[in-house]
Amino acid sequence: LAERKQLYSTVGLSWARVCKECGQQHDSQDSHLYEYQDEVDDELICHICLQPLLKPMDTPCGHTYCFHCLSNFLKEQDFCPVDRQRLQLHQCRPSSLLVRNLLDKLTVMCPHCVDCQQMMQRCELQPHLHNRCPVFRRLREEAEKRKRPSWNELKGRKGDGEGSGDAKHSATLSRNSTRDQPEPGLINPAYEEDNNSLRSSLVAEATVVELIRDEPGEELGLRIVGGKDTPLGNIVIQEIVRDSIAARDGRLAPGDHILEVNDISLASVPHTRAIAVLQLPSLLRLTVMQEKGFKLRDQRSDQNQPTSTGSPTNPGTVLQVTLVKSQRTEPLGIKLIRKSDESGVFILDLLAGGLAAKDGKLRNNDKVLAINGHDLRHGTPESAAQIIQASEMRVNFVVMRSAEAQEEGGSSRTSRRTPEPQYFRRRSTYMKDPPGGFSSQEKTVSLKKEPRLSLGITIAGGRDCRSRLPVYITSVQPVGCLHRDGTIKRGDVLLSINGVDLTQLTYNEAVSVLKAQTAQSQVVLRVIQTLSEEPEEDTEANNDDLDIAEDSRDDTLNWTPLWTRWLGLPSHMHWCRDIVLQKTNNESWGFSIVGGYEESHGQQPFFIKTIVPGTPAHFDGRLKCGDEIVAVNGATTVGMNNSSLIPMLKLQKNKVTLTVVSWPGSLV
């Protein structure tokens, strides 16, 4: 311990050099380092590094190693280090939950022992560093005070007075392996300069996140958009699926840009290639670019004032509430839950006599957006409880209160509410071309068949599903007559059968029509197939023999098309959604977009590329990365370029209506 104190007193620490997980200074390629306080059982020791196991992997021959140790060893050799039996990494599996729990419970000391001599379980070290360790907090605050490059500089866009952002971008990465080319057509109303002193500066940082699949083929729970073959360019996380590997890990968020996977750069790869890389088995090491910083206002002057966003077409009101504990261990008296129909954390109850109930500002059913700067829009009650338990005397909440709850709390009058805005959609009347490289073609099949003979297809989608998709084919069974014909393929969108339009039907309506029409001896089926210049990977395109469940509406259980498949659909098959954003003062709307007319690429649709934490677009929660903006305040964006759309967005001082088309991202 004395030697370590001497080491830390003589060697300068910096935020950039300190590992954000173990708190030690080591190369990003090396395993994490811990100061264990007790003797560790030999069964929990890696036979390669002779240290307690990290991310333990079991071999078929019955030995266990750290994942990094084993993967590095097998790059040079092809046998088990102990018994020298033939071995490949894909044959190994993560150790049992019991073994991992035993390792997590090992006692370690905070590495910054000069100023912090706390001991804890190994799994608690990272939360300790980020929430309680004074040295770690000081390093982070010092780094935040320094001038940081803006996202514009990191991305190196044309027309912003800067050259290529490669050098700045590379400085933020742990490994200098990704090069982003300038992105023409990127307009960024989220980063407008303003004089609003209440807003903090925005910072983008590169972060490394490791995710482990317990079983090959298990989904990470990420919905992905973008790729070099789309206007977005980068690979962007659109959504985190609840209760998935990524959701339980908690470090990734919608809007994160994935730069690398296992040292494979995704900077200039098409969408299908990126999906194939993300489907690699076992451990994935993701380098992502994340927006950092969540503070909205100066806590000293505007601590508990609500920010009104309520309107008939807006979810409600954002409030900031600070609870001050009399002692660090005092409970707040809040019960948190999650709902089956909406992601995030909600307040179930305030315990009588508790701190929150006495304060009186929080209410039942408030949605918790953030606690102490930690984004919880897609969080869990467990993660929220950990943040609260790790907090000092002050706990800062940002919550969303629905307009209905606001009305009930402020007056006794009642009124009929308009339909929830997230379900408001309509058939598109905006005519436009698909993005460059994407198109579609109609196909017609005319069959004479026995009345009892099935077509042999399964379907999904329907205008009543969450994404309001048209009905599409999920499989063509080898026993049906359509399989023998060979024209109809999985992913084709149904247009009509025997002249009956299928494009605007719900799932159940489409099933009923198909059953009625296939009972006839003559069937004429019209479908539309989307095309792209980039062919899909074999793993995506050639699995027509997969078993598909009957109820195809559950996107998490059945095959769904890649995000790029939807881009080629003609605009008359799109369903639009109106999203009203409101803001105060001179703050930005909080999103960046790409697209518009360019001489080199022609007319491209405008897509949402980034949503900035702590902004109106972020708090509203309905805009997603990959959404296409087809109109602003009812005026179509077709034919616009950057110089015409930028002023239109800037002129909307306090309210803007965005008409968007949203397709679900590719699930990995």
N, C-alpha and C positions, 0 to 999 in steps of 0.2 A: 504493500500500500504506500509506503514511504517513497519507493522508487517511482510509482505512478504519479504521486503528488509532485515530485521533482520534475518528472517529464512534462506534466501539464503546466508547471510554473515556468518552464524554459521554452517550450514550443508554442508558438502562437496558433490559436485556433481560429478558424474562419468558417462561416456558414457554408461556403462552397465545398470545403474539404471534409466536413463532418457528415458521416452517413446518417440519413434521416430515420433509419430504422434501429440501428444499434448504438448510435451516438459516438462511435469510434472513427478514427481516421484510417481508411483503408481504400485500396483501389476498388473501383466499381465492379470489377470482374471477380474480386476475391470474396470469400465467405464472410459473413458478419462475425464480429468479435464480441465476446461477453466475459465479464468478470464473475465466474461462478464462486459461490461462497461455501459450498459443501462438496464433499467427495461424491462423484457421480458414478453410478453403477456401471460396470464394464459392458453390460448388455446395451447401454445407451450411448456407447462410444463408437464413432466411425473408425473403421480399421485402416482408413487412408490418412486422414488428418489427425487422428488420435484425439479428437475433441468431441464434446457432446454433439449428437446428430442435429443437423439443420435440414429441414425438408426431407425427412428420411425416406429412402426408397428401398423396397425389398426386392431381392433377386430371386429367380426361380429356384436357385440352389440353396436358399435359406439364409443369405447374409444381408446385412443392412448397412447402407452408406448414406452420407450426405448427397443430395442430388448434384451439387456442383462438383464435389469430389469425384463421384462416379462418372458424370458426363465428361469431365476433363480427362479422366483415366481412359475411358473408352474411345476417346478421339485418337489415342495412340495405340491402344491394345484392343483385343477382341475376346478377353476372358475375364473371369471373376478374379479380383486381386487375392482372395484367400485360397480358393481351391482350384483356380485356373481352368474351370469349366468354361466352355464357349458361352459368350454372353453378348447381347446387344441391348442398347438402352431401351428400345421399345418393348422389350420383354419384361422390364421391371415395372413395379406398381408402387404407388405411395403406401407407406406403412399404415397399419390400423389406427383407428381413432384413439384407442387406448394408449398406444405408444406415443402418438403425437401429444396427447394430453399430459402424459408423464414428463415429456420434454418441456412442454410449456410451463410446467409447475416448478422447474428447477429455479433455485434462488440465485439471483444475480445482483450486483451492485451497480448503481449509476456510474457510468464511466467518468463523469465530471466530479470526482470525489473531493476535489479541493473545496468546492462550494456546496456540494450536494452529496451527502453520504447515505442516501436512501437505499434500502434493499427491498426487493420485490420479486415476484415470479417473472420468469423470462418473457412470458406473453404480455406482461404489464409494462415492460420497459418502454416500448414505443409510445403508448399513451402518456406515460410519465414524462418522457422527454418533451412531447409536444404540448403538454398542459401544465406540468408542475415544476420541471427542472429549471432553476434560475439561470444556469449557464446557457442552456439551449434557448431559453426565451431571449436572453440578452443577445446571443448571436443572431437570432432571427430578426429582432428589432433593429439591430445595427445594419443588417443586410437590406431591410425594407426602407431604411432611411436613405440609403445610397441611391443615386439616380439610376434607374433601371431602364433598359430599352423598351419602347412601346411595342405593341403587337405589329404595328405598321413597319417598324424597323426590322423586327424579327422575320416578317414575311417578305420584305424586300420588294414592295409593289412598285409598279411604274407610276409616274406622275405625282409622287409625293415629295419630290425634291431630293430623294435619296438614291444611291446606287443600289446594286443588288445587296440584299440583306444576308448573304451567306455567312459573312464573317461574324456578324452579330449573332446570328442564329447558332452558329457552331459553338460560340463561346458559352451558350447556355446549356449545351448538351454534355452529358458525361463522356460520350465518345463522339469524335468528329467524323461521323460516317454518313450524315444525311445532308443533302444539298437541295434547297428549294429554289426553283427557278422563279423569276418574277412572274406575277400572275396578272396579266392584263384584264381589265374589266372589273377589278375588285373595288367596290365602293363600300365605305364603312361608316355609316351614320352613328354607330355605337361609340366611335372614338373621336367625335367632334370636340374641338377645343372649346371650353366655355369658362366662365368666371365664377362658377358655383363653388365657393370655398368649402361647402359642406360635404363635397364628394371627395373620396380618397383617390389616389392614383391607381391605375390599373397595371397589373404586372402579369406577364406570362412566363411560366417556367417549365422546363423539361423535367419530367419525373419518370422514374423506372418503377413499374408495377409487375410483380410476378404472380401468375395464376396457375394453379395445378388442377388438371382434370383427374378425378379419381378413377374414371373409366374412359377408355377410348371412345370418341364420338360424343361424349357428354358436352352439352352446350355450355358455353361460358356465360350466356345471358346478355349478349351485346347485340344491338341492332345497329348496323353499319350502313353509312351512305358515303358517296364520293368515289374518287378514283381518277386517274389521269384521263380516262375516256369520257369523263363528265365535266360540266362546268365547275364543279366544286374543286377538282384537282386533288386535294388531300383526301385521306381516309378519315372520316369523322364519326364519332359515336353519336347516334341519334337518340338512343334510349337504353336504359338498363332494365332488364327483366327482373321482376320481383322474385326474391328467394333463390336467385341463381348464384353461381360461383362468384360472378363480378359483384352482385349486390351484397353478398355476405362479406366479401373482402372490403368493400366500402370506399376504395380509393379512386376508382374511376367514376366519371360523371358524364352526362350528356354534354356534348360540345367539345369534349377532348379530341384532339387530333392525334391519331396514331402515326408515329414517325417510323418506328422500327419494331420488328417482332423477331426475337432470337437473332439479332444482328442482321436481319434481312431488312433492307430499307424499303419502305412503302411510299417513298416520296414520288416515284414516277412509275407506278404500276397500275394497270387497269383494275376495275372493281373486282372482277372474278378472280384475278390472281391474288389480291389481298384477302379475299374470303378463304381461298385455298390455304394460304399461309396461316391464317388464324384458326384453321381447323387441324393444325398439327397436333399430335397426341402429347400427353403428359404436360410438362411445365412449359409455360409461355412467359417470356420476358419482354414486356411491352414498354417501349419508350414513347411517352405521350407528352404533348404540349397542352398545358392546362392554364386556364385563367386563374389567377390568385387574387386574394383580397376581396372581402365581402362587406366591409364597413361602408354604410351609406351616408351617415351624417355625423357631425361633431357631437359626441355624447354629452359634452358639457352644456351645450346650449339647446339641444333638441332631443333630449334623451327619451322622453316617453310620449312624444307627440305623434298622433296617427298621420299616416300619409294616405289621403283619400284616393281611392281608385274605383269607388263604387259607382255603378250605373246600371241601367237595365241590361246592358250587354257586357258587363264586367264582373269578375268573380266576387269582388268585395273590397275590403279595406285592409291595407298593410299597416300594422302597428309595431312599434318598438317599445318593449317593456323591460325594465331592469329591476331585478329582485336583489336586495342586499341582505345577506345572511348575518346574524349576530355572531355566529362562529362558523368555521369552515365546514363542520360536519352537520350543521342544521339542515334537516330535510325541507324541501320546498312544498311538499304536500300536493303533488300533481300526479295523477294517473294518466299514462299515455297509452294509446292503442294505434293500430292501423286498420284501415277499412278494406273490405273485399273488393270494392269497386273503384278505388282511387289510391294511387301511390302516396307515400309520405306518412308523417306522424301527426296524430290528432290528440287533443286534450279530451280525455273521457270524463274526468271529474276533478274537482278541486276539493281536497279534504277539509272539512270544517275545522277552523282553528289553525290551519296551516299558513305558512308564510304567503303563498300565492293567493289564498282566499282572503286573508287580511288586506293584502295589497289591492285587490279588487279590479285590477286591469285586465287580467286574463279571464277567459270564459270557456265553458264547455264547448266542444266542437271547433275551437280555434285550430287551424292548421299550422303546425310549427315549421317555418321556413328555414330558420337558422337558430343556433344557440352558440353564443360566444364566437361568432364568425364562421362556424362550421355549417356548410350547406346541408340541409336535411330535407330538401324537396323530395328526394328519392331515398331518404334514410329509413331507419327502423326505430321502434321504441327502445330497443336494446342499445343501439349506438347513441341515441339521445340521452339515455340514462347514464352511460359511461361519461359523456361530456359533462353532464351535470355533476356527477360524483367527482370528477377531476377538477372542477372549477374552484376558484378561490372564493372570496367573499361576495363578489358581484357575478350575477348570472344574467346575461343579456339575451333576451328573446326577440326574434322577429317572427310575427305570426300574421296569417291571413284570416280575416273574419268575413264570413259570407255576408252578402247584402241582406239576406233574410234575417240572420242573427243580429245584424246591426239594427234593423227595423224593430225586431222584437225587444231589443234592449233599450231603444230610444223612444218608442211610442207604443200605444196600445192599438193603433189602427192596423188593419190587415188588408192586404191586396193580393191579387192573383199575380204570381211571378211569371215572367216570360220564361220560355224553355231554357234550360241550361245551355250556355253558349257553346260548350264543347260538343254538343250534339246537333248544332244548327248547321246543316249543309244543304246545298241545292245543286241541281244540275248546272254545269257550266254553260254560260252564254258567251264566253270569251274565246274567240277563234284564234288559234296560234299554231305554229309548227313545233314539233318536238325538238329537243336539243340536237345539235349536229352529231351524226354518227348513229342516230336512232330513228327507226321508222317502223311501219307495220304493213301487213298485207292480209287481205281477207281470203278465206278458204271456204269452199262449199262442198259438202259431201251429200250425195243422194243415194239412199240405200233402199232396196227392197228386202224385207225380212219377215220372218215369222212373228206374229203379234206377241208371242210370249218370249221371244228372244231379246235379251238385254243388250243395250248399247255397250255395256262394259266400261263405264267411266264413273269416277267419283269426282265430286265438285266441292268447292269451298267459296268463301266470299259472300256476296250479297250486300245490298245497300243498308242492311240493319247491323252489319258487323262493325267493330270499333273503328276501322279505317274506311268504312263506306266503299268497299271495293266492288267492282263488277264481279259477276260469277265466273269463276275460272276452273279449269280442269286440273285436278291434283294427280290423277293416275288414269292410264288406259289399260284395263285388265286384259290379259292374253286370251281370256275366254270369250270376249265380246266381239261383235261384228266390226266395230270401229278399229280394233287392233288389226284385224285381217286387212282392212282397207289401207291402213298406214298413213292416211292424210292427217288425222287428228293427233296432236302431241300434248304431252303434259305441259301446262302453262298457258295453253290457248284460252282466250277469253270468249265466252259464249255470246253470240249476237242474237240468234233466233233459231227456233225449231218449228218447221212447217209454217213459217210466216209469223209465229207468235214471238214478239219482242221479249228478250230476256235481259236487256241491258240495265233496266232500272228496278229489277225485282229484288225482294229480300231472299234470303237463303231458302226458307220454307216455301215461298211462292215459286221459286225456280224448281225446287224438287217436285212440287205438285204438277207443274206444267210439263216437265220432262217425263214424268211417269205417265201422264195422260197421252202425250203425243207419241211416246215409244210403243204404246199399245197398238198403234196403227201399223199396217203392213208397208206403208211408204213413209220414209223419214227423210226430210231435207234439213240438214244441220249447217248453219253458218257460224263460223268462228273467225276471230282475228288473232293473228300471231305477230308478236312484236319482234323486231330484228335489231341487231347492233353489229357494228363493225368488229367489235372484240368478241370472239367466240367464247362460250362458257366452258369452264373446266369440265373434264370428264366426270368428276365426282358429282357435279351438279346436273349434267345433261343426260347422263346415261343410266339413270336409276329407275326406269319405268317399272321394274319388277318389284319395287318396294311394296310392302303391305301398308295400306292406308286405312285408317279407322273410318267407320261410317260417318260419324259426326265430324265433319271436316271444318267446323267453324273455329275450333280451338287451335290458334296459331302455334301454341307451344307443343302440340302433340303431332302435328302433321306437316308435311312438306308445304312450303310457301315459296313463291317466286322470289328471285333476287330483286333488290330495289331497282336495278337497272332495267328489268323487264317492263316495269310500269312506264318508264320514260318514253317509250315509243308509241304509247296509246294516243290516238287522235283526241283532240280537245273536247269533242262532243261527248266523250265517255268519261270525262273528268267530273268530279263533284267538288264544288267550291265550299269554302268556309270563311265567314267574316269574323275577323278578330279585331276588337277595338282596344287599343292601348291608350292609356292616359298618363300624363306626367306633369310635374310641377317645375317651376323655375326654368333653368336652361339645361337641365340634364338631358343626356342623349337617350334615344329610344332603347339602345342596348342590344343591337344586332348588327352584324355585318353581312353583306350580300355580294354575290358574284354574278356576272352575266351581262346582258345588254348587247347592243349592236357594236361590232368591231369589224374593221375592214378585213382582218385576217381570218376571222371565224364566222362572219355574217351575224345574223340575229340569233342570240342565245337567250333562253328564259333567265329570269332572275331567281337565284336560289339563296336561302338562308344558309350562311356558312358558319357563323359563330353567334352565340348568345352569351352576353357578358353577365357574370354574377353581380347581383345587387342593383339591377336596372329594371325598368318597367317590363321589358320583354321577359326577363328572368322571373320576376315575381308573378306575372300573369300565368306563366306555365304552359300556355297552349302552343306557342310557336316552337317548332322543332328544327334542328339542323336538317337540311335537305328539303324543307318545304319550298314550294315554288310560289312566288308572288306574281299573281296575274293582274292585280289591280290595286290602286291606292286611292282611297276615297271614291271608289266607283269608276275611276279613270284607268283604262287598260294600260298595261306596261308594254304591250306589243309595239315594236318599232322604236322604243326609247333606248337611249344610250346613257352613259354615266352622267353626262352633263345636263340631261333633262330630268333624270330621276332624283339626283342629289338635291337640287333646289326644291323639288316637290316635297321630299321628306323633311327638309329643314324648315319649310314654311308652316308645317303643322306644329304649332307651338305647344299645345296641351293635349291634343287628341288626334288620333289617326286610325283609320279603318283599313286594315290590310285584308285583301281577298286572296286566300292561299289554297293551293292543292297540295295535299299531304299523302305521300305513299309510305308504307311501312318499310323500314330499313331491313337489309338482309340479316337474318338471324344466324349467329355463330355461337 
